Amino acid sequence: MTVQTNTSNTSIRPILYGNAIFSGISGLYFAAASKSVATFLGIEASFIVLELGLGLMLFAGLLFYYDSRPSIPQKFVLFAIIADSIWVLTSVLLLVTNWVPFSVEGKWAVGIIAIIVDIFAGLQFFQWRKMR
């Protein structure tokens, strides 16, 4: 496994940290207010929002853990990029197919969150390329 030196890792750290904060706060909110979030989104399955929240908190924990290491493995940064990209692609798929009957507000929320996650993915990708 190729590991980047500490100096080059400094530019990826604030991006991973920001991603961790966004994911952690979102996950905590989704888990704590799953019924309200589900109602806002226009879906009835609040357990899905709860599970999504727990998954986001786990993802945030991984981001925090690796961001706090002396050196961040390139493979972990690639994992974060892929995970964020899957989130964005799934969001777009759900919005264009109407498999989930989101409310108008829910569609906006899903779209805005997808844009934010895509920004994190893009920033992480550019820093990952520099690590190579």
Kinemage of the C-alpha trace (Angstrom):
@kinemage 1
@onewidth
@group {chain A} dominant
@subgroup {mainchain}
@vectorlist {calphas} color= white
{ca met a 1} P 0.000 0.000 0.000
{ca thr a 2} L 1.371 3.380 -0.981
{ca val a 3} L 1.201 5.972 1.767
{ca gln a 4} L 1.786 9.635 1.129
{ca thr a 5} L 4.158 11.638 3.283
{ca asn a 6} L 2.812 13.936 5.975
{ca thr a 7} L 3.522 17.169 4.078
{ca ser a 8} L 1.534 16.203 0.998
{ca asn a 9} L -1.360 14.918 3.104
{ca thr a 10} L -1.958 18.352 4.597
{ca ser a 11} L -4.058 19.534 1.642
{ca ile a 12} L -6.465 16.575 1.840
{ca arg a 13} L -7.011 16.893 5.600
{ca pro a 14} L -9.369 19.904 5.652
{ca ile a 15} L -11.451 18.337 2.881
{ca leu a 16} L -11.824 15.026 4.725
{ca tyr a 17} L -12.500 16.918 7.946
{ca gly a 18} L -15.219 19.022 6.316
{ca asn a 19} L -16.739 15.895 4.789
{ca ala a 20} L -16.678 14.207 8.194
{ca ile a 21} L -18.401 17.149 9.872
{ca phe a 22} L -21.076 17.388 7.162
{ca ser a 23} L -21.661 13.612 7.181
{ca gly a 24} L -21.656 13.399 10.980
{ca ile a 25} L -24.094 16.266 11.540
{ca ser a 26} L -26.356 15.002 8.761
{ca gly a 27} L -26.233 11.474 10.151
{ca leu a 28} L -26.967 12.617 13.687
{ca tyr a 29} L -29.909 14.690 12.499
{ca phe a 30} L -31.258 11.876 10.296
{ca ala a 31} L -31.018 9.390 13.166
{ca ala a 32} L -32.435 11.684 15.852
{ca ala a 33} L -35.280 13.091 13.748
{ca ser a 34} L -35.910 10.238 11.328
{ca lys a 35} L -39.701 10.583 11.399
{ca ser a 36} L -39.599 14.339 10.799
{ca val a 37} L -36.997 13.995 8.054
{ca ala a 38} L -39.016 11.236 6.372
{ca thr a 39} L -42.153 13.397 6.484
{ca phe a 40} L -40.241 16.371 5.025
{ca leu a 41} L -38.854 14.163 2.240
{ca gly a 42} L -42.330 12.833 1.517
{ca ile a 43} L -41.621 9.200 2.358
{ca glu a 44} L -43.284 6.967 4.918
{ca ala a 45} L -40.366 4.659 5.756
{ca ser a 46} L -38.672 6.538 8.587
{ca phe a 47} L -36.576 3.448 9.394
{ca ile a 48} L -34.695 4.008 6.124
{ca val a 49} L -33.833 7.551 7.216
{ca leu a 50} L -32.714 6.187 10.602
{ca glu a 51} L -30.470 3.571 8.953
{ca leu a 52} L -29.121 6.191 6.563
{ca gly a 53} L -28.299 8.396 9.542
{ca leu a 54} L -26.453 5.577 11.305
{ca gly a 55} L -24.513 4.837 8.117
{ca leu a 56} L -23.552 8.500 7.738
{ca met a 57} L -22.290 8.589 11.336
{ca leu a 58} L -20.180 5.494 10.660
{ca phe a 59} L -18.788 7.088 7.492
{ca ala a 60} L -18.028 10.290 9.427
{ca gly a 61} L -16.232 8.237 12.072
{ca leu a 62} L -14.037 6.623 9.419
{ca leu a 63} L -13.234 10.014 7.911
{ca phe a 64} L -12.308 11.421 11.337
{ca tyr a 65} L -10.208 8.357 12.158
{ca tyr a 66} L -8.136 8.445 8.968
{ca asp a 67} L -7.883 12.231 9.036
{ca ser a 68} L -6.337 12.017 12.504
{ca arg a 69} L -3.649 9.508 11.432
{ca pro a 70} L -0.088 10.743 10.859
{ca ser a 71} L -0.396 9.761 7.195
{ca ile a 72} L -3.532 9.160 5.143
{ca pro a 73} L -3.455 6.158 2.798
{ca gln a 74} L -4.226 6.909 -0.844
{ca lys a 75} L -6.568 3.926 -0.871
{ca phe a 76} L -8.684 5.454 1.872
{ca val a 77} L -8.990 8.731 -0.028
{ca leu a 78} L -10.066 6.721 -3.081
{ca phe a 79} L -12.629 4.915 -0.895
{ca ala a 80} L -14.044 8.277 0.245
{ca ile a 81} L -14.234 9.481 -3.364
{ca ile a 82} L -16.058 6.331 -4.462
{ca ala a 83} L -18.444 6.402 -1.488
{ca asp a 84} L -19.334 10.039 -2.133
{ca ser a 85} L -19.731 9.369 -5.864
{ca ile a 86} L -22.092 6.471 -5.160
{ca trp a 87} L -24.152 8.797 -2.950
{ca val a 88} L -24.381 11.375 -5.756
{ca leu a 89} L -25.220 8.828 -8.463
{ca thr a 90} L -27.864 7.188 -6.273
{ca ser a 91} L -29.401 10.575 -5.480
{ca val a 92} L -29.597 11.480 -9.171
{ca leu a 93} L -31.046 8.062 -10.007
{ca leu a 94} L -33.724 8.420 -7.332
{ca leu a 95} L -34.600 11.917 -8.514
{ca val a 96} L -34.912 11.097 -12.215
{ca thr a 97} L -36.714 7.773 -11.856
{ca asn a 98} L -39.280 8.781 -9.221
{ca trp a 99} L -38.831 5.379 -7.548
{ca val a 100} L -39.148 7.291 -4.313
{ca pro a 101} L -42.112 9.679 -4.211
{ca phe a 102} L -40.238 12.646 -2.730
{ca ser a 103} L -42.123 15.817 -1.908
{ca val a 104} L -41.091 18.920 -3.847
{ca glu a 105} L -39.093 20.060 -0.823
{ca gly a 106} L -37.598 16.587 -0.520
{ca lys a 107} L -36.437 16.661 -4.139
{ca trp a 108} L -34.740 19.999 -3.527
{ca ala a 109} L -33.080 18.706 -0.357
{ca val a 110} L -31.830 15.533 -2.054
{ca gly a 111} L -30.504 17.581 -4.974
{ca ile a 112} L -28.741 20.163 -2.798
{ca ile a 113} L -27.165 17.487 -0.610
{ca ala a 114} L -26.007 15.646 -3.740
{ca ile a 115} L -24.319 18.826 -4.970
{ca ile a 116} L -22.530 19.308 -1.641
{ca val a 117} L -21.378 15.676 -1.600
{ca asp a 118} L -20.245 15.985 -5.218
{ca ile a 119} L -18.125 18.996 -4.275
{ca phe a 120} L -16.446 16.934 -1.551
{ca ala a 121} L -15.883 14.084 -4.019
{ca gly a 122} L -14.359 16.435 -6.578
{ca leu a 123} L -12.064 18.159 -4.080
{ca gln a 124} L -10.950 14.791 -2.706
{ca phe a 125} L -10.323 13.528 -6.234
{ca phe a 126} L -8.073 16.469 -7.129
{ca gln a 127} L -6.035 15.982 -3.951
{ca trp a 128} L -5.882 12.211 -4.486
{ca arg a 129} L -4.423 12.801 -7.958
{ca lys a 130} L -1.689 14.919 -6.361
{ca met a 131} L -0.918 12.087 -3.935
{ca arg a 132} L -0.083 9.699 -6.777
